[in-house]
Amino acid sequence: MHIHIENDASAPQALQLPVELLQQRIDANPLLRGKFTLSENSDAERVAAFLPAAEILWAGRKLPLYHYPTPQLKWVQVMSAGVESWLEKWPAAIQLVNASGVHGDKGAEFILMAALMFNYGIPGFLQDQASQQWRPTFGGCARGKKVLLLGVGGIGAAAAAMLTRQGYEVCGVTRSGYSEAELARCIAMADIDAELADTDVLVSTLPLTAETEGLFNARRLAQLPARAGVIIVGRARVFDYHALREMLSQQQLAGAVLDVFPQEPLPAGDPLWHCPGLIITPHCSLDDHGAYLEGCLSRFIQNLERYQAGEPLINRVNPETGY
């Protein structure tokens, strides 16, 4: 079997998989040794020379597969959790596998940090500091406060465990209304509205799908209490950012921490840059470049073992649901 590595030449070196490294990992595994041939490419003009022979593709960059001959291709491994950009004209015979879960530990810490910032009024204090105002506020601990967690995949499940240990009451939201994560409760997306009025922290790790796009419109956001904070580390287009900015500007929310945006980089002059109560991080809350490639590679090796054995692949994406 042939594995082709398609690296992104514009990505940091820490996110590019050298063919020598994959060869070492395969040779060190008795179940895989001698079973694969490898090729590597980072030149967008030459990709068509490698894909016809590939049964497995490691994709460090987006490829519109319908542009290329792929007669042998059975499995594409992407290095991101979100795969909505891959799904256009996706061939039914090819398995798409994402990197869900690799972000879990860092993502959970970021979400906990952001939740605690709301609990201690940090967005307001940053605003007061900029205007040289001395306005103490005295609140309590986080214990018992409610987090509404949209999406309980790899990142969401890790965040649920960490938030629960901190004392938050975490209500998870999934498509089915079921999750094995460490939650106080789990509800279906159809039941979100009943939960909003008593939510202290709203967290979104949701992917972008036909079902989630525009899920949190102005009507839903308006149901949150003024004490609530919003954390978004999933896809931006799940939310109406204009409505969110209006609510923050009118002090109808305690604050927001946004790591993702409908257009990235966020353009100079965008009103969000000066929105009160908003903390902007430039889409870096989840990635750890020191550990990310290794996490993806370890999962890939595990899946190569499963592929050899004819077992289902971990993190296989359902093209119909988008995750």
Long-range contacts (C-beta under 8 A, 24 or more apart in sequence): 1-35, 1-36, 1-37, 1-55, 1-56, 2-36, 2-37, 2-38, 2-39, 2-53, 2-54, 2-55, 2-56, 2-72, 3-36, 3-37, 3-38, 3-39, 3-54, 3-55, 3-56, 3-57, 3-58, 4-38, 4-39, 4-40, 4-41, 4-50, 4-51, 4-53, 4-54, 4-56, 4-57, 4-58, 5-38, 5-39, 5-40, 5-41, 5-58, 5-60, 6-41, 6-42, 6-47, 6-50, 6-57, 6-58, 6-59, 6-60, 6-61, 6-63, 7-40, 7-41, 7-42, 7-60, 7-61, 8-42, 8-60, 8-61, 9-42, 9-43, 9-44, 11-60, 11-61, 12-289, 14-289, 14-290, 14-292, 14-293, 15-60, 15-79, 15-289, 15-292, 15-293, 16-42, 16-60, 16-293, 17-58, 17-60, 17-293, 17-296, 17-297, 21-297, 22-58, 22-297, 25-297, 25-301, 26-301, 26-304, 29-301, 29-304, 29-305, 31-305, 31-308, 32-301, 32-304, 32-305, 32-308, 35-308, 36-304, 56-304, 56-307, 58-300, 62-86, 64-88, 64-89, 65-89, 65-90, 65-91, 65-94, 66-91, 70-94, 75-307, 75-313, 77-296, 77-300, 77-303, 79-292, 79-296, 81-153, 81-154, 81-155, 81-207, 82-207, 82-208, 82-234, 82-235, 83-207, 83-317, 83-322, 83-323, 84-207, 84-208, 84-209, 84-235, 84-322, 87-319, 87-322, 90-319, 92-319, 95-313, 95-316, 96-316, 96-317, 96-319, 97-303, 97-313, 97-314, 97-315, 97-316, 97-317, 98-315, 98-317, 98-323, 99-295, 99-296, 99-299, 99-315, 100-153, 100-154, 100-155, 100-315, 100-323, 101-153, 101-154, 101-155, 101-299, 101-315, 102-154, 102-292, 102-295, 102-296, 102-299, 103-154, 103-155, 103-286, 103-287, 103-292, 104-154, 104-155, 104-157, 104-158, 105-158, 105-288, 106-285, 106-286, 106-287, 106-288, 107-155, 107-158, 107-159, 107-205, 107-233, 107-285, 107-286, 108-155, 108-158, 108-159, 108-161, 108-162, 108-163, 109-162, 110-233, 110-259, 110-285, 110-286, 111-155, 111-159, 111-162, 111-163, 111-203, 111-205, 111-231, 111-233, 112-159, 112-162, 112-163, 112-166, 114-229, 114-231, 114-257, 114-279, 115-142, 115-147, 115-163, 115-166, 115-168, 115-201, 115-203, 115-229, 115-231, 116-142, 116-166, 117-229, 117-255, 117-257, 117-279, 118-200, 118-201, 118-228, 118-229, 118-254, 118-255, 119-145, 119-200, 121-254, 122-255, 122-279, 123-229, 123-254, 123-255, 123-256, 123-257, 123-277, 123-278, 123-279, 124-254, 124-255, 124-277, 126-279, 127-276, 127-277, 141-167, 142-166, 142-167, 142-168, 143-167, 143-168, 144-168, 144-169, 145-169, 145-200, 145-201, 146-170, 146-171, 146-198, 146-199, 146-200, 146-201, 147-171, 147-199, 147-200, 147-201, 147-202, 147-203, 148-173, 148-192, 148-195, 148-196, 148-199, 148-201, 148-202, 148-203, 149-173, 149-183, 149-203, 149-205, 150-192, 150-202, 150-203, 150-204, 150-205, 150-206, 150-215, 150-234, 150-238, 151-204, 151-205, 151-206, 151-207, 151-234, 152-179, 152-181, 152-183, 152-186, 152-205, 153-205, 153-207, 153-323, 155-205, 155-233, 155-234, 155-286, 156-181, 156-203, 156-205, 157-181, 157-182, 159-203, 159-205, 168-201, 171-195, 175-211, 175-321, 189-215, 192-220, 193-220, 193-223, 196-220, 196-223, 196-224, 197-223, 197-224, 197-225, 198-225, 199-224, 199-225, 199-228, 200-225, 200-227, 200-228, 200-229, 201-228, 201-229, 201-230, 201-231, 202-228, 202-229, 202-230, 202-231, 203-231, 203-232, 203-233, 204-230, 204-231, 204-232, 204-233, 204-234, 204-238, 204-239, 205-233, 205-234, 206-234, 206-235, 206-238, 207-234, 207-235, 207-322, 207-323, 208-234, 208-235, 208-237, 208-238, 208-322, 209-321, 209-322, 209-323, 210-322, 211-321, 212-238, 213-237, 213-238, 214-238, 214-240, 215-239, 216-240, 217-243, 218-243, 218-246, 221-247, 222-247, 222-252, 224-253, 226-251, 226-252, 226-253, 226-254, 227-254, 228-253, 228-254, 229-253, 229-254, 229-255, 229-256, 229-257, 230-255, 230-256, 230-257, 230-258, 231-256, 231-257, 232-256, 232-257, 232-258, 232-259, 232-260, 233-259, 233-260, 233-285, 233-286, 234-260, 235-260, 236-260, 236-261, 236-262, 237-262, 241-272, 245-271, 245-272, 245-275, 245-278, 248-275, 248-276, 248-277, 248-278, 249-275, 249-276, 251-276, 251-277, 253-277, 255-279, 257-281, 259-283, 259-284, 259-285, 259-286
